[in-house]
Amino acid sequence: MALNLSQKQVVVAELAEVAAKAQSLVAAEYAGVTVSQMTAMRKQARENGVFLKVVKNTLATRAVEGTEFDVIKDDLTGPLLYAFSMEDPGAAARIIKDYAKTNDKLKAKIVSIGGQKYPASHVDVLASLPTRDQALSMLLSVLVEPATRVARALKAIGEKDTAEA
């Protein structure tokens, strides 16, 4: 079904708003993906703060103008599924990577983060980024380690003094 001009403007405005707030983008070829697989992918995307949309490339090109995803405009060819990570930069890549394991028809084509465009092979790198909770946990463990070492050293000194007495 073809969209009229006002419908196209709404789609572009919606996608531009999402692109302005998104942290990363993964564009994937989806030809051959079944409706039930696409529905399951959309459900998982909503649960993980990922905006998933299939739109014409000309509309996507207009929507990303003026955003950090402007760098991908020239590579938008073929039927593409756009996955914008809204909260966690690696969320979209994890979803695309997980579904690509079970469906060889879904192939990542473009990865973009921080105003840079990367080849499809970087979907693995982006998917391996820690979530916010994992990153905070790693930071906390790094911050706690020196205090733990000091406590162990003081305990060892105390045990040594009591053993000598």
Z-matrix of the N, CA and C atoms (Angstrom, degrees):
N
C 1 1.441
C 2 1.529 1 109.22
N 3 1.287 2 116.21 1 126.78
C 4 1.451 3 121.45 2 -178.90
C 5 1.520 4 110.67 3 -80.13
N 6 1.306 5 115.30 4 145.37
C 7 1.460 6 121.37 5 179.00
C 8 1.515 7 109.50 6 -93.51
N 9 1.334 8 116.45 7 143.31
C 10 1.453 9 118.63 8 173.90
C 11 1.531 10 108.77 9 -83.72
N 12 1.300 11 116.66 10 176.16
C 13 1.467 12 121.34 11 -174.00
C 14 1.527 13 112.54 12 -58.97
N 15 1.318 14 117.52 13 -44.45
C 16 1.469 15 119.05 14 -177.77
C 17 1.527 16 111.08 15 -67.13
N 18 1.333 17 118.12 16 -35.50
C 19 1.467 18 121.15 17 177.03
C 20 1.526 19 110.61 18 -66.55
N 21 1.323 20 116.16 19 -39.39
C 22 1.467 21 120.26 20 178.01
C 23 1.527 22 110.52 21 -64.41
N 24 1.324 23 116.80 22 -39.47
C 25 1.457 24 120.80 23 179.40
C 26 1.529 25 110.84 24 -64.44
N 27 1.317 26 117.06 25 -37.55
C 28 1.461 27 121.56 26 177.97
C 29 1.526 28 110.22 27 -65.49
N 30 1.333 29 116.81 28 -44.04
C 31 1.474 30 121.61 29 179.52
C 32 1.523 31 110.25 30 -62.70
N 33 1.326 32 117.10 31 -45.14
C 34 1.460 33 121.01 32 179.94
C 35 1.527 34 110.48 33 -64.04
N 36 1.328 35 117.42 34 -42.84
C 37 1.461 36 120.80 35 179.97
C 38 1.535 37 110.37 36 -63.31
N 39 1.322 38 117.09 37 -43.34
C 40 1.467 39 121.06 38 179.52
C 41 1.530 40 110.70 39 -62.84
N 42 1.315 41 116.15 40 -46.87
C 43 1.462 42 120.81 41 -178.89
C 44 1.532 43 111.15 42 -67.31
N 45 1.317 44 117.79 43 -36.59
C 46 1.476 45 121.29 44 178.43
C 47 1.525 46 110.35 45 -65.58
N 48 1.318 47 116.93 46 -39.04
C 49 1.462 48 120.71 47 178.37
C 50 1.533 49 110.58 48 -65.05
N 51 1.309 50 115.93 49 -42.23
C 52 1.469 51 120.48 50 178.49
C 53 1.529 52 110.04 51 -65.52
N 54 1.327 53 117.14 52 -45.64
C 55 1.466 54 121.62 53 -178.52
C 56 1.526 55 111.36 54 -62.17
N 57 1.320 56 117.04 55 -34.35
C 58 1.467 57 120.39 56 -179.73
C 59 1.524 58 111.63 57 -67.59
N 60 1.333 59 117.39 58 -28.67
C 61 1.457 60 121.35 59 -176.79
C 62 1.526 61 113.25 60 -100.50
N 63 1.322 62 117.66 61 -15.39
C 64 1.467 63 121.52 62 -173.16
C 65 1.526 64 112.22 63 -71.92
N 66 1.327 65 114.79 64 153.18
C 67 1.463 66 121.16 65 178.85
C 68 1.523 67 112.42 66 -95.70
N 69 1.339 68 116.99 67 -30.38
C 70 1.463 69 120.09 68 178.38
C 71 1.516 70 109.59 69 -152.88
N 72 1.323 71 114.68 70 164.23
C 73 1.463 72 121.78 71 -179.65
C 74 1.516 73 109.23 72 -137.66
N 75 1.330 74 115.12 73 136.40
C 76 1.458 75 121.08 74 170.48
C 77 1.520 76 106.01 75 -125.96
N 78 1.321 77 116.73 76 122.77
C 79 1.459 78 121.63 77 175.27
C 80 1.520 79 106.74 78 -105.76
N 81 1.343 80 115.96 79 130.73
C 82 1.458 81 120.51 80 -175.61
C 83 1.522 82 110.79 81 -132.18
N 84 1.317 83 115.67 82 144.98
C 85 1.459 84 121.50 83 173.05
C 86 1.520 85 107.43 84 -76.25
N 87 1.312 86 116.62 85 131.55
C 88 1.462 87 120.35 86 -173.83
C 89 1.522 88 113.71 87 -122.15
N 90 1.317 89 118.90 88 4.32
C 91 1.466 90 121.37 89 -177.29
C 92 1.528 91 109.79 90 -56.18
N 93 1.327 92 116.33 91 125.84
C 94 1.449 93 121.26 92 -179.76
C 95 1.513 94 114.68 93 99.99
N 96 1.331 95 118.14 94 -6.90
C 97 1.457 96 121.69 95 177.72
C 98 1.528 97 107.41 96 -77.93
N 99 1.318 98 116.81 97 132.56
C 100 1.464 99 120.67 98 -177.71
C 101 1.525 100 110.82 99 -74.92
N 102 1.319 101 115.41 100 162.91
C 103 1.462 102 121.18 101 -179.76
C 104 1.524 103 110.19 102 -63.69
N 105 1.328 104 117.62 103 -41.13
C 106 1.469 105 119.62 104 -179.70
C 107 1.529 106 111.12 105 -65.69
N 108 1.327 107 117.53 106 -37.71
C 109 1.466 108 120.36 107 176.93
C 110 1.522 109 110.61 108 -66.04
N 111 1.332 110 116.62 109 -41.16
C 112 1.460 111 121.14 110 179.65
C 113 1.531 112 110.03 111 -65.63
N 114 1.328 113 117.16 112 -39.24
C 115 1.464 114 120.98 113 178.25
C 116 1.522 115 110.92 114 -63.72
N 117 1.328 116 116.72 115 -43.68
C 118 1.468 117 120.83 116 178.31
C 119 1.529 118 110.53 117 -63.93
N 120 1.318 119 116.76 118 -39.03
C 121 1.456 120 120.74 119 179.25
C 122 1.530 121 110.60 120 -66.14
N 123 1.314 122 116.98 121 -40.36
C 124 1.465 123 120.90 122 178.65
C 125 1.523 124 110.95 123 -64.41
N 126 1.331 125 116.46 124 -39.59
C 127 1.464 126 120.88 125 179.37
C 128 1.526 127 109.82 126 -63.03
N 129 1.324 128 116.52 127 -47.57
C 130 1.463 129 120.50 128 179.18
C 131 1.531 130 110.41 129 -63.48
N 132 1.321 131 117.32 130 -37.86
C 133 1.461 132 121.08 131 179.19
C 134 1.530 133 110.83 132 -62.50
N 135 1.326 134 117.57 133 -45.34
C 136 1.467 135 120.73 134 178.35
C 137 1.520 136 110.99 135 -59.59
N 138 1.326 137 116.90 136 -40.92
C 139 1.465 138 121.29 137 -178.90
C 140 1.525 139 112.35 138 -66.57
N 141 1.337 140 116.97 139 -25.09
C 142 1.458 141 121.25 140 -176.42
C 143 1.524 142 113.94 141 -107.11
N 144 1.327 143 118.46 142 14.35
C 145 1.457 144 121.23 143 177.36
C 146 1.514 145 113.65 144 70.22
N 147 1.335 146 115.83 145 36.87
C 148 1.462 147 121.13 146 179.49
C 149 1.524 148 108.49 147 -116.21
N 150 1.320 149 116.55 148 131.38
C 151 1.459 150 122.57 149 176.16
C 152 1.519 151 106.93 150 -92.07
N 153 1.317 152 117.00 151 115.84
C 154 1.466 153 122.91 152 -176.24
C 155 1.516 154 108.41 153 -114.71
N 156 1.332 155 117.18 154 126.52
C 157 1.461 156 120.05 155 -176.31
C 158 1.521 157 110.20 156 -151.89
N 159 1.328 158 114.42 157 142.86
C 160 1.456 159 121.62 158 171.87
C 161 1.524 160 106.21 159 -107.40
N 162 1.318 161 116.52 160 118.22
C 163 1.469 162 121.39 161 178.10
C 164 1.527 163 108.34 162 -138.99
N 165 1.314 164 114.14 163 161.77
C 166 1.468 165 118.70 164 176.23
C 167 1.531 166 108.75 165 -63.87
N 168 1.301 167 114.82 166 145.59
C 169 1.462 168 120.12 167 -177.66
C 170 1.522 169 112.65 168 -63.04
N 171 1.323 170 117.86 169 -32.32
C 172 1.465 171 119.67 170 178.99
C 173 1.529 172 110.39 171 -66.13
N 174 1.335 173 116.12 172 -37.09
C 175 1.468 174 119.21 173 177.72
C 176 1.522 175 110.53 174 -70.64
N 177 1.319 176 116.86 175 -39.74
C 178 1.470 177 120.79 176 178.16
C 179 1.524 178 110.40 177 -63.74
N 180 1.326 179 116.56 178 -39.59
C 181 1.468 180 121.01 179 178.89
C 182 1.521 181 110.61 180 -59.40
N 183 1.318 182 115.75 181 -44.55
C 184 1.471 183 119.84 182 179.24
C 185 1.527 184 110.91 183 -67.40
N 186 1.321 185 116.59 184 -37.11
C 187 1.469 186 120.68 185 -176.67
C 188 1.524 187 112.40 186 -68.35
N 189 1.325 188 118.24 187 -35.58
C 190 1.472 189 119.99 188 -176.13
C 191 1.525 190 113.26 189 -86.37
N 192 1.328 191 117.23 190 -6.22
C 193 1.469 192 119.73 191 177.57
C 194 1.517 193 110.06 192 -59.92
N 195 1.319 194 115.71 193 131.47
C 196 1.451 195 120.85 194 178.73
C 197 1.523 196 114.00 195 83.94
N 198 1.320 197 117.57 196 3.34
C 199 1.463 198 120.88 197 176.75
C 200 1.528 199 108.00 198 -111.61
N 201 1.328 200 116.50 199 175.25
C 202 1.466 201 119.22 200 178.68
C 203 1.531 202 112.05 201 -69.04
N 204 1.327 203 117.66 202 -11.62
C 205 1.460 204 121.36 203 179.24
C 206 1.525 205 112.21 204 -92.01
N 207 1.306 206 116.14 205 8.99
C 208 1.467 207 122.28 206 178.19
C 209 1.532 208 111.27 207 -59.21
N 210 1.317 209 117.03 208 -23.85
C 211 1.469 210 122.13 209 -176.32
C 212 1.521 211 113.19 210 -68.62
N 213 1.324 212 118.26 211 -15.32
C 214 1.471 213 120.38 212 -176.24
C 215 1.518 214 113.30 213 -93.52
N 216 1.322 215 117.58 214 -6.52
C 217 1.470 216 121.58 215 -172.47
C 218 1.519 217 114.10 216 -50.26
N 219 1.305 218 118.10 217 -42.11
C 220 1.456 219 121.48 218 -174.41
C 221 1.530 220 113.47 219 -74.29
N 222 1.317 221 117.67 220 -13.49
C 223 1.461 222 121.11 221 -176.74
C 224 1.522 223 113.88 222 -103.13
N 225 1.304 224 117.55 223 7.37
C 226 1.457 225 120.68 224 -177.32
C 227 1.529 226 110.23 225 -85.09
N 228 1.318 227 115.22 226 91.99
C 229 1.458 228 121.33 227 177.84
C 230 1.516 229 109.42 228 -135.54
N 231 1.306 230 115.14 229 147.43
C 232 1.455 231 120.26 230 179.15
C 233 1.512 232 111.41 231 81.76
N 234 1.331 233 116.07 232 174.50
C 235 1.470 234 119.35 233 179.50
C 236 1.523 235 110.44 234 -72.49
N 237 1.338 236 116.27 235 117.97
C 238 1.459 237 120.72 236 -175.54
C 239 1.524 238 111.94 237 -123.87
N 240 1.303 239 113.61 238 145.41
C 241 1.457 240 124.07 239 173.45
C 242 1.522 241 105.77 240 -106.43
N 243 1.330 242 117.12 241 128.20
C 244 1.458 243 121.09 242 -178.07
C 245 1.522 244 109.30 243 -104.28
N 246 1.333 245 116.62 244 125.16
C 247 1.463 246 122.40 245 179.10
C 248 1.528 247 108.12 246 -120.49
N 249 1.323 248 116.14 247 109.07
C 250 1.464 249 122.51 248 179.28
C 251 1.523 250 109.09 249 -100.94
N 252 1.327 251 117.53 250 124.47
C 253 1.466 252 122.05 251 175.58
C 254 1.516 253 108.23 252 -84.97
N 255 1.315 254 115.41 253 121.10
C 256 1.452 255 119.68 254 -175.90
C 257 1.529 256 112.69 255 -91.64
N 258 1.337 257 118.37 256 -35.68
C 259 1.463 258 121.15 257 -175.67
C 260 1.524 259 112.28 258 -113.69
N 261 1.305 260 116.36 259 -48.66
C 262 1.458 261 123.18 260 -176.34
C 263 1.527 262 108.30 261 -109.74
N 264 1.327 263 119.26 262 117.87
C 265 1.461 264 120.94 263 -175.44
C 266 1.531 265 114.67 264 -56.89
N 267 1.314 266 117.46 265 -28.77
C 268 1.464 267 119.95 266 -177.38
C 269 1.515 268 115.10 267 -92.17
N 270 1.328 269 118.00 268 -3.51
C 271 1.466 270 120.82 269 -174.49
C 272 1.528 271 112.97 270 -62.02
N 273 1.315 272 118.03 271 -47.08
C 274 1.468 273 120.76 272 -179.11
C 275 1.520 274 110.61 273 -63.13
N 276 1.316 275 116.52 274 -41.64
C 277 1.466 276 120.19 275 179.94
C 278 1.524 277 110.94 276 -64.37
N 279 1.340 278 117.12 277 -39.33
C 280 1.468 279 119.94 278 178.36
C 281 1.526 280 111.21 279 -63.45
N 282 1.320 281 117.14 280 -41.48
C 283 1.461 282 120.50 281 179.87
C 284 1.524 283 110.57 282 -64.94
N 285 1.316 284 117.19 283 -48.44
C 286 1.469 285 120.70 284 -179.80
C 287 1.528 286 109.89 285 -62.66
N 288 1.319 287 117.14 286 -43.86
C 289 1.459 288 121.12 287 -179.29
C 290 1.529 289 110.85 288 -63.09
N 291 1.327 290 117.89 289 -44.13
C 292 1.464 291 121.43 290 -179.73
C 293 1.523 292 111.69 291 -62.51
N 294 1.330 293 116.54 292 -44.59
C 295 1.464 294 119.15 293 -179.13
C 296 1.528 295 111.94 294 -73.04
N 297 1.315 296 117.24 295 -28.56
C 298 1.469 297 119.88 296 178.29
C 299 1.530 298 111.34 297 -69.53
N 300 1.331 299 117.19 298 -25.28
C 301 1.469 300 120.34 299 177.68
C 302 1.527 301 111.18 300 -63.54
N 303 1.327 302 116.79 301 -38.19
C 304 1.459 303 120.79 302 -176.73
C 305 1.523 304 112.80 303 -98.21
N 306 1.313 305 117.80 304 -8.80
C 307 1.458 306 121.03 305 -178.91
C 308 1.521 307 109.33 306 -137.76
N 309 1.321 308 116.37 307 106.75
C 310 1.459 309 120.14 308 -177.06
C 311 1.524 310 112.66 309 -73.13
N 312 1.322 311 118.04 310 -6.10
C 313 1.466 312 121.58 311 178.17
C 314 1.534 313 111.56 312 -80.65
N 315 1.318 314 117.10 313 -21.60
C 316 1.463 315 122.04 314 179.26
C 317 1.526 316 108.19 315 -90.96
N 318 1.330 317 115.80 316 116.09
C 319 1.464 318 120.49 317 -177.21
C 320 1.516 319 110.16 318 -132.03
N 321 1.308 320 116.07 319 125.33
C 322 1.466 321 120.30 320 175.41
C 323 1.520 322 108.48 321 -64.50
N 324 1.320 323 116.38 322 138.24
C 325 1.457 324 120.35 323 -178.98
C 326 1.522 325 112.03 324 -118.17
N 327 1.344 326 116.57 325 -39.86
C 328 1.462 327 121.27 326 -176.77
C 329 1.526 328 108.96 327 -137.35
N 330 1.316 329 115.44 328 139.02
C 331 1.460 330 122.08 329 173.94
C 332 1.523 331 106.25 330 -125.40
N 333 1.333 332 115.96 331 133.71
C 334 1.463 333 119.57 332 178.47
C 335 1.520 334 109.31 333 -139.81
N 336 1.330 335 114.24 334 132.26
C 337 1.464 336 120.68 335 176.48
C 338 1.526 337 107.79 336 -152.20
N 339 1.303 338 116.82 337 140.32
C 340 1.460 339 121.47 338 177.04
C 341 1.511 340 114.81 339 60.91
N 342 1.330 341 117.63 340 32.87
C 343 1.457 342 120.64 341 178.75
C 344 1.517 343 114.10 342 76.63
N 345 1.323 344 116.85 343 10.07
C 346 1.463 345 121.38 344 179.02
C 347 1.525 346 109.75 345 -116.04
N 348 1.322 347 115.90 346 146.58
C 349 1.459 348 121.81 347 177.47
C 350 1.522 349 108.01 348 -106.04
N 351 1.314 350 115.91 349 136.27
C 352 1.457 351 121.68 350 -179.53
C 353 1.526 352 109.65 351 -127.77
N 354 1.332 353 116.90 352 156.64
C 355 1.464 354 119.15 353 177.57
C 356 1.531 355 111.13 354 -70.83
N 357 1.311 356 115.81 355 168.54
C 358 1.465 357 121.72 356 -176.96
C 359 1.518 358 112.72 357 -58.85
N 360 1.309 359 117.71 358 -28.05
C 361 1.457 360 120.83 359 -178.97
C 362 1.531 361 112.16 360 -63.08
N 363 1.306 362 117.83 361 -19.75
C 364 1.464 363 121.65 362 -179.95
C 365 1.527 364 113.27 363 -78.89
N 366 1.330 365 116.96 364 -1.89
C 367 1.465 366 119.03 365 176.84
C 368 1.525 367 109.66 366 -62.81
N 369 1.335 368 117.37 367 -33.18
C 370 1.465 369 121.01 368 177.43
C 371 1.529 370 111.05 369 -66.04
N 372 1.315 371 116.30 370 -40.95
C 373 1.468 372 121.11 371 179.16
C 374 1.525 373 110.31 372 -64.28
N 375 1.319 374 116.12 373 -46.43
C 376 1.460 375 120.47 374 -179.72
C 377 1.533 376 110.97 375 -66.11
N 378 1.318 377 116.82 376 -37.68
C 379 1.468 378 120.83 377 179.66
C 380 1.527 379 111.53 378 -67.34
N 381 1.326 380 116.79 379 -26.72
C 382 1.464 381 120.06 380 -178.27
C 383 1.534 382 113.12 381 -84.15
N 384 1.337 383 117.70 382 -5.10
C 385 1.461 384 119.84 383 176.79
C 386 1.520 385 109.29 384 -62.52
N 387 1.323 386 117.79 385 140.61
C 388 1.464 387 119.46 386 179.51
C 389 1.527 388 111.14 387 -69.77
N 390 1.320 389 115.37 388 152.36
C 391 1.456 390 119.84 389 173.68
C 392 1.527 391 107.85 390 -71.77
N 393 1.307 392 116.97 391 172.34
C 394 1.463 393 121.09 392 -179.97
C 395 1.526 394 110.34 393 -59.82
N 396 1.327 395 117.22 394 -44.30
C 397 1.462 396 120.74 395 -179.48
C 398 1.534 397 111.29 396 -64.19
N 399 1.332 398 116.70 397 -41.10
C 400 1.462 399 120.14 398 178.42
C 401 1.525 400 110.95 399 -64.62
N 402 1.332 401 116.47 400 -41.57
C 403 1.469 402 120.32 401 179.52
C 404 1.527 403 111.19 402 -64.56
N 405 1.331 404 117.02 403 -41.51
C 406 1.463 405 120.23 404 177.70
C 407 1.528 406 110.93 405 -64.87
N 408 1.311 407 116.59 406 -38.30
C 409 1.457 408 121.02 407 178.26
C 410 1.534 409 110.75 408 -63.68
N 411 1.333 410 116.16 409 -43.52
C 412 1.465 411 119.91 410 178.30
C 413 1.526 412 111.13 411 -63.95
N 414 1.329 413 116.77 412 -41.43
C 415 1.464 414 121.13 413 178.35
C 416 1.525 415 110.73 414 -63.28
N 417 1.308 416 116.43 415 -43.16
C 418 1.462 417 120.63 416 179.33
C 419 1.525 418 111.07 417 -62.20
N 420 1.324 419 116.92 418 -41.23
C 421 1.469 420 119.01 419 179.86
C 422 1.526 421 111.06 420 -65.98
N 423 1.319 422 117.39 421 -34.69
C 424 1.463 423 120.86 422 177.39
C 425 1.532 424 110.56 423 -68.54
N 426 1.326 425 116.46 424 -38.77
C 427 1.459 426 120.08 425 -179.72
C 428 1.527 427 112.41 426 -72.15
N 429 1.319 428 117.77 427 -32.57
C 430 1.461 429 122.16 428 -176.80
C 431 1.528 430 112.16 429 -79.95
N 432 1.304 431 117.67 430 -26.97
C 433 1.476 432 121.97 431 -175.08
C 434 1.534 433 113.71 432 -54.93
N 435 1.339 434 120.83 433 -48.20
C 436 1.475 435 119.27 434 179.48
C 437 1.534 436 112.70 435 -60.56
N 438 1.313 437 117.08 436 -41.08
C 439 1.461 438 120.05 437 178.99
C 440 1.529 439 110.73 438 -64.51
N 441 1.314 440 116.84 439 -37.41
C 442 1.465 441 120.96 440 178.41
C 443 1.528 442 110.58 441 -64.92
N 444 1.310 443 116.65 442 -41.40
C 445 1.477 444 120.08 443 178.93
C 446 1.532 445 111.52 444 -64.80
N 447 1.326 446 116.64 445 -40.40
C 448 1.468 447 120.37 446 178.03
C 449 1.525 448 109.57 447 -63.24
N 450 1.310 449 116.93 448 -44.05
C 451 1.468 450 120.78 449 179.94
C 452 1.528 451 110.78 450 -62.59
N 453 1.303 452 118.19 451 -40.87
C 454 1.468 453 121.66 452 178.24
C 455 1.528 454 110.64 453 -64.50
N 456 1.334 455 115.69 454 -42.36
C 457 1.462 456 119.53 455 -179.91
C 458 1.529 457 110.75 456 -64.14
N 459 1.325 458 117.97 457 -43.27
C 460 1.463 459 121.25 458 178.50
C 461 1.527 460 111.12 459 -64.74
N 462 1.310 461 116.57 460 -38.19
C 463 1.455 462 120.66 461 178.75
C 464 1.528 463 110.03 462 -65.27
N 465 1.329 464 116.16 463 -42.38
C 466 1.470 465 120.54 464 179.43
C 467 1.526 466 110.76 465 -63.75
N 468 1.326 467 117.56 466 -40.37
C 469 1.463 468 121.13 467 178.09
C 470 1.525 469 110.30 468 -64.44
N 471 1.337 470 115.45 469 -42.85
C 472 1.462 471 120.15 470 178.53
C 473 1.522 472 111.99 471 -62.96
N 474 1.312 473 117.35 472 -41.13
C 475 1.469 474 121.52 473 178.83
C 476 1.526 475 110.63 474 -67.04
N 477 1.323 476 116.36 475 -35.95
C 478 1.461 477 121.24 476 179.99
C 479 1.530 478 109.69 477 -66.86
N 480 1.354 479 116.60 478 -42.94
C 481 1.471 480 121.12 479 179.79
C 482 1.525 481 111.24 480 -63.36
N 483 1.312 482 118.05 481 -41.40
C 484 1.463 483 120.84 482 -178.47
C 485 1.525 484 111.08 483 -72.12
N 486 1.330 485 117.29 484 -28.94
C 487 1.452 486 120.76 485 179.12
C 488 1.537 487 110.04 486 -72.92
N 489 1.328 488 118.31 487 -32.84
C 490 1.448 489 122.87 488 -179.39
C 491 1.533 490 111.65 489 -76.29
N 492 1.304 491 117.17 490 -27.80
C 493 1.467 492 121.18 491 -175.31
C 494 1.497 493 113.57 492 -76.75
